[in-house]
Amino acid sequence: MPEPETTGLRVMPPRLPSWLSRAVAPLPLAPLQPALALMLARIGRAHPDLYDRLGEHAEKRFGIDPTDLPFAFVLEPRPGRPQARAVRALPEGLDASIRGPLAGLIGMAEGTLDGDALFFSRVLWVEGDVAASLALRNAIDDARIDFGKLLLGGFGPLGARLADVVRERMRALPVTGGSSWN
């Protein structure tokens, strides 16, 4: 894998401000559920073979834990019936979990950050079935999902502009090294 300096990919993702995490902590998670279902439906329409690329790992349960947010996600990418839900903490019994700052998780999924560099620099942590995690990462990486477009694309040109503004603001956040957990 090329060095990040030669590829132009950022190694250290920004972290969300702690005040933002504290501000959203008391909010209920129920309103996130329809948004997650909508996002999975849009991903399925835009990338119909994404879940099939997981092969034998398609029925596994993944935990996605943005460490700079007060909640996490459980993803079940089953072809034809994928499901994701927001949870306060990852439950026991997951096949694999991936932890790291939200910008790192999104950047890796969008291909703007090098997932290997994030893993080896201990910005992202993988626990459980590493082969399943790699299959998920490779499937998402191959799809080149643009989360800003998926989430805000329904608002037309205004949504595209808003996605660009959010992306620029994320890049402007302070870059910090290391991990905030062990």
Biotite code that builds the C-alpha atoms (Angstrom):
import biotite.structure as struc

atoms = struc.array([
    struc.Atom([0.000, 0.000, 0.000], chain_id="A", res_id=1, res_name="MET", atom_name="CA", element="C"),
    struc.Atom([1.449, 3.435, -0.915], chain_id="A", res_id=2, res_name="PRO", atom_name="CA", element="C"),
    struc.Atom([2.446, 5.838, 1.827], chain_id="A", res_id=3, res_name="GLU", atom_name="CA", element="C"),
    struc.Atom([-0.274, 8.409, 2.633], chain_id="A", res_id=4, res_name="PRO", atom_name="CA", element="C"),
    struc.Atom([2.051, 11.274, 1.666], chain_id="A", res_id=5, res_name="GLU", atom_name="CA", element="C"),
    struc.Atom([2.165, 10.036, -1.945], chain_id="A", res_id=6, res_name="THR", atom_name="CA", element="C"),
    struc.Atom([-1.533, 9.294, -2.244], chain_id="A", res_id=7, res_name="THR", atom_name="CA", element="C"),
    struc.Atom([-2.824, 12.511, -0.741], chain_id="A", res_id=8, res_name="GLY", atom_name="CA", element="C"),
    struc.Atom([-5.036, 10.545, 1.676], chain_id="A", res_id=9, res_name="LEU", atom_name="CA", element="C"),
    struc.Atom([-5.252, 11.819, 5.248], chain_id="A", res_id=10, res_name="ARG", atom_name="CA", element="C"),
    struc.Atom([-4.059, 9.392, 7.871], chain_id="A", res_id=11, res_name="VAL", atom_name="CA", element="C"),
    struc.Atom([-5.394, 11.049, 11.006], chain_id="A", res_id=12, res_name="MET", atom_name="CA", element="C"),
    struc.Atom([-9.077, 11.916, 10.810], chain_id="A", res_id=13, res_name="PRO", atom_name="CA", element="C"),
    struc.Atom([-10.543, 14.822, 12.724], chain_id="A", res_id=14, res_name="PRO", atom_name="CA", element="C"),
    struc.Atom([-12.616, 14.131, 15.803], chain_id="A", res_id=15, res_name="ARG", atom_name="CA", element="C"),
    struc.Atom([-15.957, 15.698, 16.520], chain_id="A", res_id=16, res_name="LEU", atom_name="CA", element="C"),
    struc.Atom([-15.848, 18.302, 19.283], chain_id="A", res_id=17, res_name="PRO", atom_name="CA", element="C"),
    struc.Atom([-16.642, 16.848, 22.695], chain_id="A", res_id=18, res_name="SER", atom_name="CA", element="C"),
    struc.Atom([-19.353, 19.477, 23.221], chain_id="A", res_id=19, res_name="TRP", atom_name="CA", element="C"),
    struc.Atom([-21.239, 18.021, 20.259], chain_id="A", res_id=20, res_name="LEU", atom_name="CA", element="C"),
    struc.Atom([-21.125, 14.538, 21.744], chain_id="A", res_id=21, res_name="SER", atom_name="CA", element="C"),
    struc.Atom([-22.374, 15.860, 25.086], chain_id="A", res_id=22, res_name="ARG", atom_name="CA", element="C"),
    struc.Atom([-25.135, 17.835, 23.331], chain_id="A", res_id=23, res_name="ALA", atom_name="CA", element="C"),
    struc.Atom([-26.565, 14.816, 21.493], chain_id="A", res_id=24, res_name="VAL", atom_name="CA", element="C"),
    struc.Atom([-26.096, 12.319, 24.344], chain_id="A", res_id=25, res_name="ALA", atom_name="CA", element="C"),
    struc.Atom([-29.517, 12.887, 25.961], chain_id="A", res_id=26, res_name="PRO", atom_name="CA", element="C"),
    struc.Atom([-31.403, 12.721, 22.661], chain_id="A", res_id=27, res_name="LEU", atom_name="CA", element="C"),
    struc.Atom([-33.462, 9.578, 21.984], chain_id="A", res_id=28, res_name="PRO", atom_name="CA", element="C"),
    struc.Atom([-32.170, 7.149, 19.369], chain_id="A", res_id=29, res_name="LEU", atom_name="CA", element="C"),
    struc.Atom([-35.602, 6.217, 17.980], chain_id="A", res_id=30, res_name="ALA", atom_name="CA", element="C"),
    struc.Atom([-35.631, 9.058, 15.404], chain_id="A", res_id=31, res_name="PRO", atom_name="CA", element="C"),
    struc.Atom([-32.375, 7.704, 13.951], chain_id="A", res_id=32, res_name="LEU", atom_name="CA", element="C"),
    struc.Atom([-33.953, 4.355, 13.062], chain_id="A", res_id=33, res_name="GLN", atom_name="CA", element="C"),
    struc.Atom([-36.011, 5.565, 10.050], chain_id="A", res_id=34, res_name="PRO", atom_name="CA", element="C"),
    struc.Atom([-32.988, 7.542, 8.799], chain_id="A", res_id=35, res_name="ALA", atom_name="CA", element="C"),
    struc.Atom([-30.821, 4.412, 8.993], chain_id="A", res_id=36, res_name="LEU", atom_name="CA", element="C"),
    struc.Atom([-33.458, 2.373, 7.137], chain_id="A", res_id=37, res_name="ALA", atom_name="CA", element="C"),
    struc.Atom([-33.657, 5.054, 4.454], chain_id="A", res_id=38, res_name="LEU", atom_name="CA", element="C"),
    struc.Atom([-29.875, 5.158, 4.131], chain_id="A", res_id=39, res_name="MET", atom_name="CA", element="C"),
    struc.Atom([-29.651, 1.369, 3.743], chain_id="A", res_id=40, res_name="LEU", atom_name="CA", element="C"),
    struc.Atom([-32.418, 1.448, 1.125], chain_id="A", res_id=41, res_name="ALA", atom_name="CA", element="C"),
    struc.Atom([-30.571, 4.171, -0.814], chain_id="A", res_id=42, res_name="ARG", atom_name="CA", element="C"),
    struc.Atom([-27.307, 2.250, -0.580], chain_id="A", res_id=43, res_name="ILE", atom_name="CA", element="C"),
    struc.Atom([-29.088, -0.868, -1.834], chain_id="A", res_id=44, res_name="GLY", atom_name="CA", element="C"),
    struc.Atom([-30.540, 0.989, -4.825], chain_id="A", res_id=45, res_name="ARG", atom_name="CA", element="C"),
    struc.Atom([-27.276, 2.750, -5.693], chain_id="A", res_id=46, res_name="ALA", atom_name="CA", element="C"),
    struc.Atom([-25.096, -0.333, -5.149], chain_id="A", res_id=47, res_name="HIS", atom_name="CA", element="C"),
    struc.Atom([-27.318, -3.404, -5.645], chain_id="A", res_id=48, res_name="PRO", atom_name="CA", element="C"),
    struc.Atom([-24.483, -5.937, -5.428], chain_id="A", res_id=49, res_name="ASP", atom_name="CA", element="C"),
    struc.Atom([-22.831, -4.467, -2.304], chain_id="A", res_id=50, res_name="LEU", atom_name="CA", element="C"),
    struc.Atom([-24.251, -6.989, 0.146], chain_id="A", res_id=51, res_name="TYR", atom_name="CA", element="C"),
    struc.Atom([-23.645, -9.906, -2.214], chain_id="A", res_id=52, res_name="ASP", atom_name="CA", element="C"),
    struc.Atom([-19.928, -9.013, -2.231], chain_id="A", res_id=53, res_name="ARG", atom_name="CA", element="C"),
    struc.Atom([-19.753, -10.033, 1.415], chain_id="A", res_id=54, res_name="LEU", atom_name="CA", element="C"),
    struc.Atom([-20.118, -13.683, 0.410], chain_id="A", res_id=55, res_name="GLY", atom_name="CA", element="C"),
    struc.Atom([-20.060, -15.967, 3.436], chain_id="A", res_id=56, res_name="GLU", atom_name="CA", element="C"),
    struc.Atom([-19.995, -12.923, 5.742], chain_id="A", res_id=57, res_name="HIS", atom_name="CA", element="C"),
    struc.Atom([-23.315, -11.474, 4.527], chain_id="A", res_id=58, res_name="ALA", atom_name="CA", element="C"),
    struc.Atom([-25.257, -12.905, 7.491], chain_id="A", res_id=59, res_name="GLU", atom_name="CA", element="C"),
    struc.Atom([-22.837, -11.630, 10.139], chain_id="A", res_id=60, res_name="LYS", atom_name="CA", element="C"),
    struc.Atom([-23.608, -8.886, 12.669], chain_id="A", res_id=61, res_name="ARG", atom_name="CA", element="C"),
    struc.Atom([-21.252, -5.924, 12.782], chain_id="A", res_id=62, res_name="PHE", atom_name="CA", element="C"),
    struc.Atom([-20.870, -3.247, 15.409], chain_id="A", res_id=63, res_name="GLY", atom_name="CA", element="C"),
    struc.Atom([-19.832, 0.182, 14.189], chain_id="A", res_id=64, res_name="ILE", atom_name="CA", element="C"),
    struc.Atom([-18.800, 2.405, 17.093], chain_id="A", res_id=65, res_name="ASP", atom_name="CA", element="C"),
    struc.Atom([-17.986, 6.053, 16.337], chain_id="A", res_id=66, res_name="PRO", atom_name="CA", element="C"),
    struc.Atom([-15.952, 6.804, 19.454], chain_id="A", res_id=67, res_name="THR", atom_name="CA", element="C"),
    struc.Atom([-16.672, 10.509, 19.319], chain_id="A", res_id=68, res_name="ASP", atom_name="CA", element="C"),
    struc.Atom([-20.444, 9.984, 19.464], chain_id="A", res_id=69, res_name="LEU", atom_name="CA", element="C"),
    struc.Atom([-22.512, 8.742, 22.426], chain_id="A", res_id=70, res_name="PRO", atom_name="CA", element="C"),
    struc.Atom([-24.066, 5.902, 20.412], chain_id="A", res_id=71, res_name="PHE", atom_name="CA", element="C"),
    struc.Atom([-23.085, 3.117, 18.046], chain_id="A", res_id=72, res_name="ALA", atom_name="CA", element="C"),
    struc.Atom([-24.662, 1.076, 15.249], chain_id="A", res_id=73, res_name="PHE", atom_name="CA", element="C"),
    struc.Atom([-25.403, -2.584, 14.707], chain_id="A", res_id=74, res_name="VAL", atom_name="CA", element="C"),
    struc.Atom([-25.314, -3.543, 11.029], chain_id="A", res_id=75, res_name="LEU", atom_name="CA", element="C"),
    struc.Atom([-26.769, -6.751, 9.649], chain_id="A", res_id=76, res_name="GLU", atom_name="CA", element="C"),
    struc.Atom([-26.001, -6.556, 5.902], chain_id="A", res_id=77, res_name="PRO", atom_name="CA", element="C"),
    struc.Atom([-28.087, -9.535, 4.811], chain_id="A", res_id=78, res_name="ARG", atom_name="CA", element="C"),
    struc.Atom([-28.745, -9.370, 1.040], chain_id="A", res_id=79, res_name="PRO", atom_name="CA", element="C"),
    struc.Atom([-32.347, -8.422, 0.374], chain_id="A", res_id=80, res_name="GLY", atom_name="CA", element="C"),
    struc.Atom([-33.046, -7.431, 3.976], chain_id="A", res_id=81, res_name="ARG", atom_name="CA", element="C"),
    struc.Atom([-30.191, -5.356, 5.431], chain_id="A", res_id=82, res_name="PRO", atom_name="CA", element="C"),
    struc.Atom([-30.810, -3.745, 8.780], chain_id="A", res_id=83, res_name="GLN", atom_name="CA", element="C"),
    struc.Atom([-29.021, -1.149, 10.898], chain_id="A", res_id=84, res_name="ALA", atom_name="CA", element="C"),
    struc.Atom([-30.003, 0.251, 14.256], chain_id="A", res_id=85, res_name="ARG", atom_name="CA", element="C"),
    struc.Atom([-28.576, 2.817, 16.629], chain_id="A", res_id=86, res_name="ALA", atom_name="CA", element="C"),
    struc.Atom([-27.718, 1.611, 20.133], chain_id="A", res_id=87, res_name="VAL", atom_name="CA", element="C"),
    struc.Atom([-26.255, 3.266, 23.223], chain_id="A", res_id=88, res_name="ARG", atom_name="CA", element="C"),
    struc.Atom([-23.573, 0.570, 23.495], chain_id="A", res_id=89, res_name="ALA", atom_name="CA", element="C"),
    struc.Atom([-22.632, -2.358, 21.309], chain_id="A", res_id=90, res_name="LEU", atom_name="CA", element="C"),
    struc.Atom([-24.316, -5.559, 22.473], chain_id="A", res_id=91, res_name="PRO", atom_name="CA", element="C"),
    struc.Atom([-22.592, -8.841, 23.206], chain_id="A", res_id=92, res_name="GLU", atom_name="CA", element="C"),
    struc.Atom([-22.555, -11.528, 20.534], chain_id="A", res_id=93, res_name="GLY", atom_name="CA", element="C"),
    struc.Atom([-21.529, -9.446, 17.515], chain_id="A", res_id=94, res_name="LEU", atom_name="CA", element="C"),
    struc.Atom([-19.386, -11.190, 14.941], chain_id="A", res_id=95, res_name="ASP", atom_name="CA", element="C"),
    struc.Atom([-17.111, -8.155, 14.583], chain_id="A", res_id=96, res_name="ALA", atom_name="CA", element="C"),
    struc.Atom([-16.877, -4.566, 15.735], chain_id="A", res_id=97, res_name="SER", atom_name="CA", element="C"),
    struc.Atom([-15.061, -1.570, 14.324], chain_id="A", res_id=98, res_name="ILE", atom_name="CA", element="C"),
    struc.Atom([-14.332, 1.423, 16.553], chain_id="A", res_id=99, res_name="ARG", atom_name="CA", element="C"),
    struc.Atom([-12.917, 4.815, 15.683], chain_id="A", res_id=100, res_name="GLY", atom_name="CA", element="C"),
    struc.Atom([-13.776, 8.482, 15.181], chain_id="A", res_id=101, res_name="PRO", atom_name="CA", element="C"),
    struc.Atom([-16.792, 9.135, 12.958], chain_id="A", res_id=102, res_name="LEU", atom_name="CA", element="C"),
    struc.Atom([-14.733, 10.992, 10.343], chain_id="A", res_id=103, res_name="ALA", atom_name="CA", element="C"),
    struc.Atom([-12.329, 8.040, 10.179], chain_id="A", res_id=104, res_name="GLY", atom_name="CA", element="C"),
    struc.Atom([-15.125, 5.532, 9.689], chain_id="A", res_id=105, res_name="LEU", atom_name="CA", element="C"),
    struc.Atom([-16.804, 7.652, 7.004], chain_id="A", res_id=106, res_name="ILE", atom_name="CA", element="C"),
    struc.Atom([-13.503, 8.556, 5.345], chain_id="A", res_id=107, res_name="GLY", atom_name="CA", element="C"),
    struc.Atom([-12.521, 4.908, 5.153], chain_id="A", res_id=108, res_name="MET", atom_name="CA", element="C"),
    struc.Atom([-15.911, 3.983, 3.702], chain_id="A", res_id=109, res_name="ALA", atom_name="CA", element="C"),
    struc.Atom([-15.758, 6.791, 1.130], chain_id="A", res_id=110, res_name="GLU", atom_name="CA", element="C"),
    struc.Atom([-12.155, 6.009, 0.195], chain_id="A", res_id=111, res_name="GLY", atom_name="CA", element="C"),
    struc.Atom([-10.777, 9.389, 1.303], chain_id="A", res_id=112, res_name="THR", atom_name="CA", element="C"),
    struc.Atom([-8.831, 7.827, 4.195], chain_id="A", res_id=113, res_name="LEU", atom_name="CA", element="C"),
    struc.Atom([-6.574, 4.779, 4.086], chain_id="A", res_id=114, res_name="ASP", atom_name="CA", element="C"),
    struc.Atom([-8.191, 2.072, 6.229], chain_id="A", res_id=115, res_name="GLY", atom_name="CA", element="C"),
    struc.Atom([-4.933, 0.158, 6.634], chain_id="A", res_id=116, res_name="ASP", atom_name="CA", element="C"),
    struc.Atom([-3.117, 3.278, 7.838], chain_id="A", res_id=117, res_name="ALA", atom_name="CA", element="C"),
    struc.Atom([-5.956, 4.010, 10.280], chain_id="A", res_id=118, res_name="LEU", atom_name="CA", element="C"),
    struc.Atom([-5.826, 0.461, 11.624], chain_id="A", res_id=119, res_name="PHE", atom_name="CA", element="C"),
    struc.Atom([-2.046, 0.259, 11.973], chain_id="A", res_id=120, res_name="PHE", atom_name="CA", element="C"),
    struc.Atom([-1.863, 3.714, 13.572], chain_id="A", res_id=121, res_name="SER", atom_name="CA", element="C"),
    struc.Atom([-4.465, 2.548, 16.130], chain_id="A", res_id=122, res_name="ARG", atom_name="CA", element="C"),
    struc.Atom([-7.041, 5.134, 15.084], chain_id="A", res_id=123, res_name="VAL", atom_name="CA", element="C"),
    struc.Atom([-9.455, 2.329, 14.156], chain_id="A", res_id=124, res_name="LEU", atom_name="CA", element="C"),
    struc.Atom([-9.826, -0.842, 16.168], chain_id="A", res_id=125, res_name="TRP", atom_name="CA", element="C"),
    struc.Atom([-11.249, -4.114, 14.910], chain_id="A", res_id=126, res_name="VAL", atom_name="CA", element="C"),
    struc.Atom([-12.414, -6.851, 17.275], chain_id="A", res_id=127, res_name="GLU", atom_name="CA", element="C"),
    struc.Atom([-13.866, -10.265, 16.557], chain_id="A", res_id=128, res_name="GLY", atom_name="CA", element="C"),
    struc.Atom([-13.958, -11.793, 13.096], chain_id="A", res_id=129, res_name="ASP", atom_name="CA", element="C"),
    struc.Atom([-11.278, -9.833, 11.234], chain_id="A", res_id=130, res_name="VAL", atom_name="CA", element="C"),
    struc.Atom([-12.017, -11.666, 7.964], chain_id="A", res_id=131, res_name="ALA", atom_name="CA", element="C"),
    struc.Atom([-15.648, -10.520, 8.147], chain_id="A", res_id=132, res_name="ALA", atom_name="CA", element="C"),
    struc.Atom([-14.522, -6.952, 8.908], chain_id="A", res_id=133, res_name="SER", atom_name="CA", element="C"),
    struc.Atom([-12.180, -7.006, 5.919], chain_id="A", res_id=134, res_name="LEU", atom_name="CA", element="C"),
    struc.Atom([-14.943, -8.365, 3.691], chain_id="A", res_id=135, res_name="ALA", atom_name="CA", element="C"),
    struc.Atom([-17.224, -5.519, 4.830], chain_id="A", res_id=136, res_name="LEU", atom_name="CA", element="C"),
    struc.Atom([-14.501, -2.941, 4.307], chain_id="A", res_id=137, res_name="ARG", atom_name="CA", element="C"),
    struc.Atom([-13.640, -4.286, 0.845], chain_id="A", res_id=138, res_name="ASN", atom_name="CA", element="C"),
    struc.Atom([-17.289, -4.385, -0.219], chain_id="A", res_id=139, res_name="ALA", atom_name="CA", element="C"),
    struc.Atom([-17.842, -0.802, 0.926], chain_id="A", res_id=140, res_name="ILE", atom_name="CA", element="C"),
    struc.Atom([-14.524, 0.322, -0.532], chain_id="A", res_id=141, res_name="ASP", atom_name="CA", element="C"),
    struc.Atom([-15.387, -1.205, -3.929], chain_id="A", res_id=142, res_name="ASP", atom_name="CA", element="C"),
    struc.Atom([-18.747, 0.571, -3.904], chain_id="A", res_id=143, res_name="ALA", atom_name="CA", element="C"),
    struc.Atom([-17.228, 4.037, -3.228], chain_id="A", res_id=144, res_name="ARG", atom_name="CA", element="C"),
    struc.Atom([-20.257, 5.167, -1.256], chain_id="A", res_id=145, res_name="ILE", atom_name="CA", element="C"),
    struc.Atom([-20.731, 8.931, -0.954], chain_id="A", res_id=146, res_name="ASP", atom_name="CA", element="C"),
    struc.Atom([-22.534, 9.260, 2.392], chain_id="A", res_id=147, res_name="PHE", atom_name="CA", element="C"),
    struc.Atom([-23.148, 12.984, 1.954], chain_id="A", res_id=148, res_name="GLY", atom_name="CA", element="C"),
    struc.Atom([-24.946, 12.353, -1.321], chain_id="A", res_id=149, res_name="LYS", atom_name="CA", element="C"),
    struc.Atom([-26.888, 9.444, 0.181], chain_id="A", res_id=150, res_name="LEU", atom_name="CA", element="C"),
    struc.Atom([-28.031, 11.408, 3.206], chain_id="A", res_id=151, res_name="LEU", atom_name="CA", element="C"),
    struc.Atom([-28.645, 14.778, 1.576], chain_id="A", res_id=152, res_name="LEU", atom_name="CA", element="C"),
    struc.Atom([-29.093, 13.926, -2.109], chain_id="A", res_id=153, res_name="GLY", atom_name="CA", element="C"),
    struc.Atom([-32.874, 14.038, -1.863], chain_id="A", res_id=154, res_name="GLY", atom_name="CA", element="C"),
    struc.Atom([-32.615, 17.819, -1.449], chain_id="A", res_id=155, res_name="PHE", atom_name="CA", element="C"),
    struc.Atom([-31.226, 18.298, -4.975], chain_id="A", res_id=156, res_name="GLY", atom_name="CA", element="C"),
    struc.Atom([-28.506, 20.904, -5.567], chain_id="A", res_id=157, res_name="PRO", atom_name="CA", element="C"),
    struc.Atom([-29.044, 22.339, -2.091], chain_id="A", res_id=158, res_name="LEU", atom_name="CA", element="C"),
    struc.Atom([-28.406, 18.907, -0.567], chain_id="A", res_id=159, res_name="GLY", atom_name="CA", element="C"),
    struc.Atom([-25.252, 18.452, -2.651], chain_id="A", res_id=160, res_name="ALA", atom_name="CA", element="C"),
    struc.Atom([-23.981, 21.846, -1.505], chain_id="A", res_id=161, res_name="ARG", atom_name="CA", element="C"),
    struc.Atom([-24.828, 21.067, 2.122], chain_id="A", res_id=162, res_name="LEU", atom_name="CA", element="C"),
    struc.Atom([-22.934, 17.748, 1.852], chain_id="A", res_id=163, res_name="ALA", atom_name="CA", element="C"),
    struc.Atom([-19.899, 19.662, 0.537], chain_id="A", res_id=164, res_name="ASP", atom_name="CA", element="C"),
    struc.Atom([-20.117, 22.165, 3.410], chain_id="A", res_id=165, res_name="VAL", atom_name="CA", element="C"),
    struc.Atom([-20.332, 19.368, 6.004], chain_id="A", res_id=166, res_name="VAL", atom_name="CA", element="C"),
    struc.Atom([-17.362, 17.588, 4.395], chain_id="A", res_id=167, res_name="ARG", atom_name="CA", element="C"),
    struc.Atom([-15.299, 20.813, 4.472], chain_id="A", res_id=168, res_name="GLU", atom_name="CA", element="C"),
    struc.Atom([-16.236, 21.450, 8.114], chain_id="A", res_id=169, res_name="ARG", atom_name="CA", element="C"),
    struc.Atom([-15.176, 17.896, 8.997], chain_id="A", res_id=170, res_name="MET", atom_name="CA", element="C"),
    struc.Atom([-11.800, 18.529, 7.335], chain_id="A", res_id=171, res_name="ARG", atom_name="CA", element="C"),
    struc.Atom([-11.432, 21.737, 9.351], chain_id="A", res_id=172, res_name="ALA", atom_name="CA", element="C"),
    struc.Atom([-11.826, 19.962, 12.696], chain_id="A", res_id=173, res_name="LEU", atom_name="CA", element="C"),
    struc.Atom([-8.608, 19.453, 14.668], chain_id="A", res_id=174, res_name="PRO", atom_name="CA", element="C"),
    struc.Atom([-6.667, 16.347, 13.778], chain_id="A", res_id=175, res_name="VAL", atom_name="CA", element="C"),
    struc.Atom([-5.629, 14.355, 16.819], chain_id="A", res_id=176, res_name="THR", atom_name="CA", element="C"),
    struc.Atom([-3.492, 11.262, 16.998], chain_id="A", res_id=177, res_name="GLY", atom_name="CA", element="C"),
    struc.Atom([-3.880, 7.950, 18.699], chain_id="A", res_id=178, res_name="GLY", atom_name="CA", element="C"),
    struc.Atom([-6.985, 6.446, 20.114], chain_id="A", res_id=179, res_name="SER", atom_name="CA", element="C"),
    struc.Atom([-9.203, 7.523, 22.946], chain_id="A", res_id=180, res_name="SER", atom_name="CA", element="C"),
    struc.Atom([-9.784, 3.990, 24.237], chain_id="A", res_id=181, res_name="TRP", atom_name="CA", element="C"),
    struc.Atom([-7.954, 0.773, 24.833], chain_id="A", res_id=182, res_name="ASN", atom_name="CA", element="C"),
])
